[in-house]
Amino acid sequence: MRPEDLLPDHQDHVHRDGIIVRKGSVGAFLANARVLQDPAASAGARASAASDLRALLPGLHALGLFEILVPRDPALRDLVDADR
C-alpha cells in the first residue's frame, strides 16, 4: 500500500472513529517528540511541543499507530499512554 492509496493528494484528512486526522499528523508527532527529547530545547519550546503532541494523540490512537509502534523514551511513552 502506498500513501496515496490511504489519502489521495486532493484530500487533507481522514475520519477514524469519529475523529478527524489531518495529513501530516504522524510527521508533526515526530517533530514534537524530537523537541521534547532535545536537552537544548527551551522550556517554552518543550511546553509548546507537549501541548501540540497531546492534541495529536486522539487521532493517532484512532489510527492505531501505538498498537504497532511504542515510543522508546519513557517520558514520551508515558505521555502517549496517559491519553488512552
Residue frames as qw, qx, qy, qz and C-alpha x, y, z in Angstrom:
[[0.000, 0.889, 0.457, 0.000, 0.00, 0.00, 0.00],
 [0.411, 0.274, 0.008, 0.869, 1.18, 3.50, -0.83],
 [0.048, -0.310, -0.416, 0.854, 0.37, 6.74, 0.99],
 [0.314, 0.119, -0.264, -0.904, -1.86, 7.96, -1.83],
 [0.407, -0.229, -0.845, -0.262, -3.93, 4.79, -1.51],
 [0.304, -0.469, -0.696, 0.451, -4.90, 5.88, 2.00],
 [0.020, -0.803, -0.252, 0.540, -5.09, 9.61, 1.47],
 [0.589, 0.566, 0.359, 0.452, -5.21, 10.95, -2.10],
 [0.398, 0.087, -0.012, 0.913, -3.35, 14.16, -2.93],
 [0.173, -0.491, -0.273, -0.809, -6.58, 16.20, -3.06],
 [0.673, -0.616, -0.364, -0.187, -7.66, 15.06, 0.42],
 [0.172, 0.606, -0.494, 0.599, -6.10, 16.51, 3.58],
 [0.376, -0.302, 0.661, -0.575, -7.75, 14.42, 6.30],
 [0.470, -0.140, -0.839, -0.234, -9.49, 11.15, 7.13],
 [0.618, -0.443, 0.171, -0.626, -12.17, 10.26, 9.65],
 [0.528, 0.071, -0.833, 0.149, -11.36, 7.44, 12.10],
 [0.378, -0.412, -0.750, 0.354, -13.61, 6.53, 14.99],
 [0.101, -0.903, -0.416, -0.026, -15.35, 9.90, 14.76],
 [0.399, -0.728, 0.133, 0.541, -12.05, 11.81, 14.87],
 [0.572, 0.817, -0.056, 0.051, -10.61, 13.92, 12.06],
 [0.716, -0.409, 0.302, 0.479, -6.96, 13.04, 11.46],
 [0.341, 0.892, -0.137, -0.263, -5.12, 15.53, 9.28],
 [0.840, 0.414, -0.110, 0.334, -2.45, 14.69, 6.75],
 [0.296, 0.648, -0.388, 0.584, 0.89, 15.32, 8.42],
 [0.675, -0.651, 0.070, -0.340, -0.19, 14.22, 11.90],
 [0.947, -0.175, -0.030, 0.268, 2.46, 11.50, 12.17],
 [0.568, 0.442, -0.099, 0.687, 5.16, 13.88, 10.95],
 [0.215, -0.743, 0.107, -0.625, 4.03, 16.53, 13.45],
 [0.860, -0.504, -0.003, -0.081, 4.12, 13.94, 16.23],
 [0.866, 0.064, -0.067, 0.491, 7.71, 13.06, 15.32],
 [0.283, 0.614, -0.099, 0.730, 8.77, 16.71, 15.19],
 [0.482, -0.717, 0.090, -0.496, 7.24, 17.41, 18.60],
 [0.941, -0.318, -0.039, 0.107, 8.77, 14.27, 20.08],
 [0.706, 0.310, -0.136, 0.622, 12.20, 15.41, 18.89],
 [0.053, -0.703, 0.148, -0.694, 11.76, 18.76, 20.64],
 [0.752, -0.587, 0.042, -0.296, 10.73, 17.00, 23.86],
 [0.949, -0.148, 0.004, 0.277, 13.82, 14.81, 23.69],
 [0.515, 0.599, -0.129, 0.600, 16.20, 17.68, 22.87],
 [0.574, -0.515, -0.374, 0.515, 18.10, 18.67, 26.02],
 [0.287, -0.061, 0.074, 0.953, 18.90, 22.04, 24.41],
 [0.130, -0.597, -0.567, -0.553, 15.24, 22.91, 23.82],
 [0.102, -0.277, 0.331, -0.896, 13.91, 25.78, 25.92],
 [0.169, 0.249, 0.820, -0.486, 11.17, 25.25, 28.50],
 [0.461, 0.468, 0.107, -0.746, 8.79, 27.21, 26.26],
 [0.452, 0.356, -0.672, -0.466, 9.59, 25.07, 23.23],
 [0.115, 0.004, -0.984, 0.138, 9.07, 21.93, 25.28],
 [0.298, 0.349, 0.610, -0.646, 5.74, 23.16, 26.65],
 [0.509, 0.471, -0.185, -0.697, 4.54, 24.07, 23.17],
 [0.371, 0.269, -0.846, -0.273, 5.66, 20.71, 21.75],
 [0.043, 0.112, 0.933, -0.340, 3.97, 18.82, 24.59],
 [0.420, 0.424, 0.368, -0.713, 0.72, 20.71, 24.04],
 [0.520, 0.452, -0.431, -0.583, 0.80, 20.16, 20.29],
 [0.224, 0.184, -0.955, -0.055, 1.65, 16.49, 20.79],
 [0.235, 0.219, 0.801, -0.505, -1.26, 15.97, 23.22],
 [0.519, 0.466, 0.077, -0.713, -3.63, 17.49, 20.64],
 [0.463, 0.401, -0.675, -0.412, -2.44, 14.93, 18.06],
 [0.143, -0.200, 0.946, -0.211, -2.81, 11.87, 20.28],
 [0.642, 0.265, 0.522, -0.495, -6.54, 11.15, 19.86],
 [0.686, 0.594, -0.204, -0.368, -6.15, 10.95, 16.09],
 [0.277, 0.530, -0.801, -0.008, -3.01, 8.86, 16.27],
 [0.370, -0.070, 0.855, -0.358, -4.68, 6.46, 18.68],
 [0.715, 0.424, 0.270, -0.486, -7.67, 6.26, 16.32],
 [0.571, 0.611, -0.491, -0.243, -5.29, 5.34, 13.50],
 [0.984, -0.178, -0.003, 0.015, -3.85, 2.57, 15.67],
 [0.411, 0.751, -0.439, 0.273, -0.30, 3.94, 15.49],
 [0.207, -0.591, 0.662, -0.412, 0.57, 2.98, 19.05],
 [0.934, -0.056, 0.266, -0.233, -0.78, -0.54, 18.65],
 [0.871, 0.426, -0.077, 0.232, 2.14, -1.07, 16.26],
 [0.477, 0.481, -0.314, 0.665, 4.79, 1.38, 17.44],
 [0.592, -0.744, -0.274, 0.141, 5.72, 2.12, 21.06],
 [0.151, 0.896, -0.284, 0.305, 7.94, 5.10, 21.93],
 [0.758, 0.067, -0.489, 0.426, 11.26, 4.00, 23.44],
 [0.104, 0.362, -0.362, 0.853, 11.65, 7.14, 25.52],
 [0.229, -0.376, -0.838, 0.323, 9.90, 6.51, 28.87],
 [0.078, 0.412, 0.296, -0.858, 8.64, 10.09, 29.28],
 [0.354, 0.187, -0.453, -0.796, 7.22, 10.13, 25.75],
 [0.347, -0.167, -0.909, -0.159, 5.67, 6.70, 26.27],
 [0.095, -0.403, -0.699, 0.583, 4.02, 7.94, 29.49],
 [0.223, 0.348, -0.015, -0.911, 2.63, 10.95, 27.64],
 [0.408, 0.061, -0.691, -0.594, 1.21, 8.73, 24.90],
 [0.330, -0.240, -0.908, 0.090, -0.23, 6.23, 27.39],
 [0.024, 0.302, 0.511, -0.805, -1.81, 8.98, 29.53],
 [0.376, 0.203, -0.222, -0.876, -4.10, 9.82, 26.60],
 [0.301, -0.073, -0.906, -0.288, -5.57, 6.33, 26.31]]
